[in-house]
């Protein structure tokens, strides 16, 4: 949205209001316009990364964790930070919930 706002010469919130409640028919189906403007992250190397990619990284970490000692949200934040992805613990918890991943204490295998 920032790039469009800059190109058109308006504020980002104006673009957000303009596309709010609007839909687009595509060969793959009907999508809300906001679908095409996913928020993203800037990695430490300066690359842009979508929140979908961050969610996939979290899902991958949880899939490959040791069942006896599952990763906490804080540990996931630390691992992603080492990979150059700055993210807050609360955001990890939010994405984990959206991905239907249980908290670490409920993922533990006894």
Beta strands, then each sheet from edge to edge (+ up, - down):
strand 1: 23-26
strand 2: 29-32
strand 3: 40-42
strand 4: 48-50
sheet 1: 1+ 2-
sheet 2: 3+ 4-
end
